Amino acid sequence: MLRRKLKVNVRIQAKSTFVAAAVDSIPGRSQDDIKEHEKWYQKYLELQAAKKRAIVEWKLKKVVCTRWLFFFDVLRF
């Protein structure tokens, strides 16, 4: 079902048209279900992007701290 939804989403850009097409292609789901899922999915994508940014920032801070520690160890000797 998810593949079907994604195919419909790629083909159709307008949100109202997307919801109508999704309701037609996913049996047993109402228009409200589709809208709620779309809202949830957009939030999920935002959280995934934020998670990736946080990991990149954490890795960068880790590298910077490690380099500073190495630099001070070299100066000490």
DRENTI-407528 format. One record per atom (N, C-alpha, C): residue number from 1; chain; atom name; x, y, z. Coordinates in steps of 0.2 Angstrom, whole numbers, plus 2048, in hexadecimal, padded with zeros to 3 digits. Example, Ala and Ser with C-alpha at 12.3 -4.5 7.8 and 13.67 -1.06 7.14 Angstrom:
<rs>
@seq: 1, mol: A, atom: N, x: 842, y: 7E4, z: 827
@seq: 1, mol: A, atom: CA, x: 83E, y: 7EA, z: 827
@seq: 1, mol: A, atom: C, x: 842, y: 7F0, z: 827
@seq: 2, mol: A, atom: N, x: 840, y: 7F5, z: 823
@seq: 2, mol: A, atom: CA, x: 844, y: 7FB, z: 824
@seq: 2, mol: A, atom: C, x: 840, y: 800, z: 827
</rs>
This chain:
<rs>
@seq: 1, mol: A, atom: N, x: 804, y: 7FA, z: 800
@seq: 1, mol: A, atom: CA, x: 800, y: 800, z: 800
@seq: 1, mol: A, atom: C, x: 804, y: 806, z: 800
@seq: 2, mol: A, atom: N, x: 80A, y: 806, z: 804
@seq: 2, mol: A, atom: CA, x: 80E, y: 80C, z: 804
@seq: 2, mol: A, atom: C, x: 811, y: 80E, z: 7FD
@seq: 3, mol: A, atom: N, x: 813, y: 809, z: 7FA
@seq: 3, mol: A, atom: CA, x: 816, y: 80A, z: 7F3
@seq: 3, mol: A, atom: C, x: 811, y: 80D, z: 7EF
@seq: 4, mol: A, atom: N, x: 80A, y: 80B, z: 7EF
@seq: 4, mol: A, atom: CA, x: 805, y: 80E, z: 7EB
@seq: 4, mol: A, atom: C, x: 804, y: 815, z: 7ED
@seq: 5, mol: A, atom: N, x: 804, y: 817, z: 7F3
@seq: 5, mol: A, atom: CA, x: 804, y: 81E, z: 7F6
@seq: 5, mol: A, atom: C, x: 80A, y: 822, z: 7F3
@seq: 6, mol: A, atom: N, x: 810, y: 81F, z: 7F3
@seq: 6, mol: A, atom: CA, x: 815, y: 823, z: 7F1
@seq: 6, mol: A, atom: C, x: 815, y: 824, z: 7E9
@seq: 7, mol: A, atom: N, x: 813, y: 81F, z: 7E6
@seq: 7, mol: A, atom: CA, x: 812, y: 820, z: 7DE
@seq: 7, mol: A, atom: C, x: 80D, y: 826, z: 7DD
@seq: 8, mol: A, atom: N, x: 807, y: 826, z: 7E1
@seq: 8, mol: A, atom: CA, x: 802, y: 82B, z: 7E0
@seq: 8, mol: A, atom: C, x: 805, y: 832, z: 7E2
@seq: 9, mol: A, atom: N, x: 809, y: 832, z: 7E7
@seq: 9, mol: A, atom: CA, x: 80C, y: 838, z: 7E9
@seq: 9, mol: A, atom: C, x: 811, y: 83B, z: 7E4
@seq: 10, mol: A, atom: N, x: 815, y: 837, z: 7E1
@seq: 10, mol: A, atom: CA, x: 819, y: 839, z: 7DC
@seq: 10, mol: A, atom: C, x: 816, y: 83C, z: 7D6
@seq: 11, mol: A, atom: N, x: 811, y: 838, z: 7D4
@seq: 11, mol: A, atom: CA, x: 80D, y: 83A, z: 7CE
@seq: 11, mol: A, atom: C, x: 809, y: 841, z: 7CF
@seq: 12, mol: A, atom: N, x: 807, y: 842, z: 7D4
@seq: 12, mol: A, atom: CA, x: 802, y: 847, z: 7D5
@seq: 12, mol: A, atom: C, x: 805, y: 84C, z: 7DA
@seq: 13, mol: A, atom: N, x: 805, y: 852, z: 7D9
@seq: 13, mol: A, atom: CA, x: 808, y: 857, z: 7DD
@seq: 13, mol: A, atom: C, x: 803, y: 85B, z: 7E1
@seq: 14, mol: A, atom: N, x: 7FD, y: 85C, z: 7DF
@seq: 14, mol: A, atom: CA, x: 7F8, y: 860, z: 7E3
@seq: 14, mol: A, atom: C, x: 7F6, y: 85B, z: 7E8
@seq: 15, mol: A, atom: N, x: 7F6, y: 85E, z: 7EE
@seq: 15, mol: A, atom: CA, x: 7F4, y: 85A, z: 7F4
@seq: 15, mol: A, atom: C, x: 7ED, y: 858, z: 7F4
@seq: 16, mol: A, atom: N, x: 7E8, y: 85C, z: 7F2
@seq: 16, mol: A, atom: CA, x: 7E1, y: 85A, z: 7F2
@seq: 16, mol: A, atom: C, x: 7E0, y: 854, z: 7ED
@seq: 17, mol: A, atom: N, x: 7E3, y: 855, z: 7E7
@seq: 17, mol: A, atom: CA, x: 7E3, y: 84F, z: 7E2
@seq: 17, mol: A, atom: C, x: 7E7, y: 849, z: 7E5
@seq: 18, mol: A, atom: N, x: 7EC, y: 84A, z: 7E8
@seq: 18, mol: A, atom: CA, x: 7F0, y: 844, z: 7EB
@seq: 18, mol: A, atom: C, x: 7EB, y: 841, z: 7F0
@seq: 19, mol: A, atom: N, x: 7E8, y: 844, z: 7F4
@seq: 19, mol: A, atom: CA, x: 7E3, y: 841, z: 7F9
@seq: 19, mol: A, atom: C, x: 7DE, y: 83D, z: 7F6
@seq: 20, mol: A, atom: N, x: 7DB, y: 840, z: 7F1
@seq: 20, mol: A, atom: CA, x: 7D5, y: 83D, z: 7ED
@seq: 20, mol: A, atom: C, x: 7D8, y: 837, z: 7EA
@seq: 21, mol: A, atom: N, x: 7DE, y: 837, z: 7E7
@seq: 21, mol: A, atom: CA, x: 7E1, y: 831, z: 7E3
@seq: 21, mol: A, atom: C, x: 7E2, y: 82C, z: 7E8
@seq: 22, mol: A, atom: N, x: 7E5, y: 82E, z: 7EE
@seq: 22, mol: A, atom: CA, x: 7E7, y: 829, z: 7F3
@seq: 22, mol: A, atom: C, x: 7E1, y: 825, z: 7F6
@seq: 23, mol: A, atom: N, x: 7DB, y: 829, z: 7F7
@seq: 23, mol: A, atom: CA, x: 7D5, y: 826, z: 7FA
@seq: 23, mol: A, atom: C, x: 7D3, y: 821, z: 7F5
@seq: 24, mol: A, atom: N, x: 7D3, y: 822, z: 7EE
@seq: 24, mol: A, atom: CA, x: 7D1, y: 81E, z: 7E9
@seq: 24, mol: A, atom: C, x: 7D5, y: 817, z: 7E9
@seq: 25, mol: A, atom: N, x: 7DC, y: 818, z: 7EA
@seq: 25, mol: A, atom: CA, x: 7E0, y: 813, z: 7E9
@seq: 25, mol: A, atom: C, x: 7E2, y: 80F, z: 7EF
@seq: 26, mol: A, atom: N, x: 7E0, y: 811, z: 7F5
@seq: 26, mol: A, atom: CA, x: 7E1, y: 80D, z: 7FB
@seq: 26, mol: A, atom: C, x: 7DA, y: 80C, z: 7FE
@seq: 27, mol: A, atom: N, x: 7D8, y: 806, z: 7FD
@seq: 27, mol: A, atom: CA, x: 7D1, y: 804, z: 800
@seq: 27, mol: A, atom: C, x: 7D1, y: 804, z: 808
@seq: 28, mol: A, atom: N, x: 7CC, y: 806, z: 80A
@seq: 28, mol: A, atom: CA, x: 7CB, y: 806, z: 812
@seq: 28, mol: A, atom: C, x: 7CD, y: 80C, z: 815
@seq: 29, mol: A, atom: N, x: 7D0, y: 811, z: 812
@seq: 29, mol: A, atom: CA, x: 7D3, y: 817, z: 815
@seq: 29, mol: A, atom: C, x: 7CF, y: 81D, z: 813
@seq: 30, mol: A, atom: N, x: 7CD, y: 821, z: 818
@seq: 30, mol: A, atom: CA, x: 7C9, y: 827, z: 816
@seq: 30, mol: A, atom: C, x: 7CD, y: 82D, z: 814
@seq: 31, mol: A, atom: N, x: 7CA, y: 832, z: 812
@seq: 31, mol: A, atom: CA, x: 7CE, y: 838, z: 810
@seq: 31, mol: A, atom: C, x: 7D2, y: 83B, z: 817
@seq: 32, mol: A, atom: N, x: 7CE, y: 83A, z: 81C
@seq: 32, mol: A, atom: CA, x: 7D2, y: 83D, z: 823
@seq: 32, mol: A, atom: C, x: 7D8, y: 839, z: 824
@seq: 33, mol: A, atom: N, x: 7D7, y: 832, z: 823
@seq: 33, mol: A, atom: CA, x: 7DD, y: 82E, z: 825
@seq: 33, mol: A, atom: C, x: 7E3, y: 82F, z: 821
@seq: 34, mol: A, atom: N, x: 7E2, y: 831, z: 81A
@seq: 34, mol: A, atom: CA, x: 7E7, y: 832, z: 816
@seq: 34, mol: A, atom: C, x: 7EA, y: 839, z: 818
@seq: 35, mol: A, atom: N, x: 7E6, y: 83E, z: 819
@seq: 35, mol: A, atom: CA, x: 7E9, y: 845, z: 81B
@seq: 35, mol: A, atom: C, x: 7ED, y: 844, z: 822
@seq: 36, mol: A, atom: N, x: 7EA, y: 840, z: 826
@seq: 36, mol: A, atom: CA, x: 7EE, y: 83F, z: 82D
@seq: 36, mol: A, atom: C, x: 7F4, y: 83C, z: 82C
@seq: 37, mol: A, atom: N, x: 7F4, y: 837, z: 827
@seq: 37, mol: A, atom: CA, x: 7FB, y: 833, z: 826
@seq: 37, mol: A, atom: C, x: 800, y: 838, z: 822
@seq: 38, mol: A, atom: N, x: 7FD, y: 83C, z: 81E
@seq: 38, mol: A, atom: CA, x: 801, y: 841, z: 81A
@seq: 38, mol: A, atom: C, x: 805, y: 846, z: 81F
@seq: 39, mol: A, atom: N, x: 801, y: 848, z: 824
@seq: 39, mol: A, atom: CA, x: 803, y: 84D, z: 829
@seq: 39, mol: A, atom: C, x: 808, y: 849, z: 82D
@seq: 40, mol: A, atom: N, x: 807, y: 843, z: 82F
@seq: 40, mol: A, atom: CA, x: 80C, y: 83F, z: 833
@seq: 40, mol: A, atom: C, x: 812, y: 83E, z: 82F
@seq: 41, mol: A, atom: N, x: 812, y: 83D, z: 829
@seq: 41, mol: A, atom: CA, x: 817, y: 83B, z: 825
@seq: 41, mol: A, atom: C, x: 81C, y: 841, z: 824
@seq: 42, mol: A, atom: N, x: 819, y: 847, z: 823
@seq: 42, mol: A, atom: CA, x: 81D, y: 84D, z: 822
@seq: 42, mol: A, atom: C, x: 821, y: 84F, z: 828
@seq: 43, mol: A, atom: N, x: 81D, y: 84E, z: 82E
@seq: 43, mol: A, atom: CA, x: 821, y: 84F, z: 835
@seq: 43, mol: A, atom: C, x: 826, y: 84A, z: 835
@seq: 44, mol: A, atom: N, x: 825, y: 844, z: 833
@seq: 44, mol: A, atom: CA, x: 82A, y: 83E, z: 834
@seq: 44, mol: A, atom: C, x: 830, y: 840, z: 830
@seq: 45, mol: A, atom: N, x: 82F, y: 843, z: 82A
@seq: 45, mol: A, atom: CA, x: 835, y: 845, z: 825
@seq: 45, mol: A, atom: C, x: 839, y: 84B, z: 828
@seq: 46, mol: A, atom: N, x: 835, y: 84F, z: 82B
@seq: 46, mol: A, atom: CA, x: 838, y: 855, z: 82F
@seq: 46, mol: A, atom: C, x: 83D, y: 853, z: 835
@seq: 47, mol: A, atom: N, x: 83A, y: 84E, z: 839
@seq: 47, mol: A, atom: CA, x: 83E, y: 84B, z: 83E
@seq: 47, mol: A, atom: C, x: 844, y: 847, z: 83C
@seq: 48, mol: A, atom: N, x: 843, y: 843, z: 836
@seq: 48, mol: A, atom: CA, x: 849, y: 840, z: 834
@seq: 48, mol: A, atom: C, x: 84E, y: 845, z: 831
@seq: 49, mol: A, atom: N, x: 84D, y: 84A, z: 82E
@seq: 49, mol: A, atom: CA, x: 852, y: 84F, z: 82C
@seq: 49, mol: A, atom: C, x: 855, y: 852, z: 832
@seq: 50, mol: A, atom: N, x: 851, y: 854, z: 837
@seq: 50, mol: A, atom: CA, x: 854, y: 857, z: 83D
@seq: 50, mol: A, atom: C, x: 859, y: 852, z: 840
@seq: 51, mol: A, atom: N, x: 857, y: 84B, z: 840
@seq: 51, mol: A, atom: CA, x: 85B, y: 846, z: 843
@seq: 51, mol: A, atom: C, x: 862, y: 846, z: 840
@seq: 52, mol: A, atom: N, x: 862, y: 846, z: 839
@seq: 52, mol: A, atom: CA, x: 868, y: 846, z: 835
@seq: 52, mol: A, atom: C, x: 86C, y: 84C, z: 836
@seq: 53, mol: A, atom: N, x: 869, y: 852, z: 837
@seq: 53, mol: A, atom: CA, x: 86D, y: 858, z: 838
@seq: 53, mol: A, atom: C, x: 870, y: 857, z: 83F
@seq: 54, mol: A, atom: N, x: 86D, y: 855, z: 844
@seq: 54, mol: A, atom: CA, x: 86F, y: 854, z: 84A
@seq: 54, mol: A, atom: C, x: 875, y: 84F, z: 84B
@seq: 55, mol: A, atom: N, x: 875, y: 84A, z: 847
@seq: 55, mol: A, atom: CA, x: 87A, y: 845, z: 847
@seq: 55, mol: A, atom: C, x: 880, y: 848, z: 843
@seq: 56, mol: A, atom: N, x: 87F, y: 84C, z: 83E
@seq: 56, mol: A, atom: CA, x: 885, y: 84F, z: 83A
@seq: 56, mol: A, atom: C, x: 888, y: 854, z: 83F
@seq: 57, mol: A, atom: N, x: 884, y: 858, z: 843
@seq: 57, mol: A, atom: CA, x: 887, y: 85D, z: 847
@seq: 57, mol: A, atom: C, x: 88B, y: 85A, z: 84D
@seq: 58, mol: A, atom: N, x: 888, y: 854, z: 84F
@seq: 58, mol: A, atom: CA, x: 88B, y: 851, z: 855
@seq: 58, mol: A, atom: C, x: 892, y: 84E, z: 852
@seq: 59, mol: A, atom: N, x: 892, y: 84B, z: 84C
@seq: 59, mol: A, atom: CA, x: 899, y: 848, z: 84A
@seq: 59, mol: A, atom: C, x: 89E, y: 84E, z: 849
@seq: 60, mol: A, atom: N, x: 89B, y: 853, z: 846
@seq: 60, mol: A, atom: CA, x: 8A0, y: 859, z: 845
@seq: 60, mol: A, atom: C, x: 8A3, y: 85B, z: 84C
@seq: 61, mol: A, atom: N, x: 89F, y: 85C, z: 851
@seq: 61, mol: A, atom: CA, x: 8A1, y: 85E, z: 858
@seq: 61, mol: A, atom: C, x: 8A6, y: 859, z: 85A
@seq: 62, mol: A, atom: N, x: 8A5, y: 853, z: 859
@seq: 62, mol: A, atom: CA, x: 8A9, y: 84D, z: 85B
@seq: 62, mol: A, atom: C, x: 8B0, y: 84E, z: 858
@seq: 63, mol: A, atom: N, x: 8B0, y: 84F, z: 852
@seq: 63, mol: A, atom: CA, x: 8B6, y: 850, z: 84E
@seq: 63, mol: A, atom: C, x: 8BA, y: 856, z: 850
@seq: 64, mol: A, atom: N, x: 8B7, y: 85B, z: 851
@seq: 64, mol: A, atom: CA, x: 8BA, y: 861, z: 853
@seq: 64, mol: A, atom: C, x: 8BD, y: 860, z: 85A
@seq: 65, mol: A, atom: N, x: 8B9, y: 85E, z: 85F
@seq: 65, mol: A, atom: CA, x: 8BC, y: 85C, z: 866
@seq: 65, mol: A, atom: C, x: 8C2, y: 858, z: 866
@seq: 66, mol: A, atom: N, x: 8C2, y: 852, z: 862
@seq: 66, mol: A, atom: CA, x: 8C7, y: 84E, z: 861
@seq: 66, mol: A, atom: C, x: 8CD, y: 851, z: 85E
@seq: 67, mol: A, atom: N, x: 8CD, y: 855, z: 859
@seq: 67, mol: A, atom: CA, x: 8D2, y: 859, z: 857
@seq: 67, mol: A, atom: C, x: 8D5, y: 85E, z: 85C
@seq: 68, mol: A, atom: N, x: 8D1, y: 861, z: 85F
@seq: 68, mol: A, atom: CA, x: 8D4, y: 866, z: 865
@seq: 68, mol: A, atom: C, x: 8D8, y: 862, z: 86A
@seq: 69, mol: A, atom: N, x: 8D5, y: 85C, z: 86C
@seq: 69, mol: A, atom: CA, x: 8D8, y: 858, z: 871
@seq: 69, mol: A, atom: C, x: 8DF, y: 856, z: 86E
@seq: 70, mol: A, atom: N, x: 8DF, y: 854, z: 868
@seq: 70, mol: A, atom: CA, x: 8E5, y: 851, z: 865
@seq: 70, mol: A, atom: C, x: 8EA, y: 857, z: 865
@seq: 71, mol: A, atom: N, x: 8E8, y: 85D, z: 863
@seq: 71, mol: A, atom: CA, x: 8EC, y: 863, z: 862
@seq: 71, mol: A, atom: C, x: 8F0, y: 865, z: 869
@seq: 72, mol: A, atom: N, x: 8EC, y: 864, z: 86E
@seq: 72, mol: A, atom: CA, x: 8EE, y: 866, z: 875
@seq: 72, mol: A, atom: C, x: 8F3, y: 861, z: 877
@seq: 73, mol: A, atom: N, x: 8F2, y: 85A, z: 876
@seq: 73, mol: A, atom: CA, x: 8F6, y: 855, z: 878
@seq: 73, mol: A, atom: C, x: 8FD, y: 856, z: 874
@seq: 74, mol: A, atom: N, x: 8FD, y: 858, z: 86E
@seq: 74, mol: A, atom: CA, x: 903, y: 859, z: 86A
@seq: 74, mol: A, atom: C, x: 907, y: 85F, z: 86D
@seq: 75, mol: A, atom: N, x: 904, y: 864, z: 86F
@seq: 75, mol: A, atom: CA, x: 907, y: 86A, z: 872
@seq: 75, mol: A, atom: C, x: 90A, y: 868, z: 879
@seq: 76, mol: A, atom: N, x: 907, y: 864, z: 87C
@seq: 76, mol: A, atom: CA, x: 909, y: 862, z: 883
@seq: 76, mol: A, atom: C, x: 910, y: 85E, z: 883
@seq: 77, mol: A, atom: N, x: 911, y: 85B, z: 87D
@seq: 77, mol: A, atom: CA, x: 918, y: 857, z: 87D
@seq: 77, mol: A, atom: C, x: 91D, y: 85C, z: 87A
</rs>
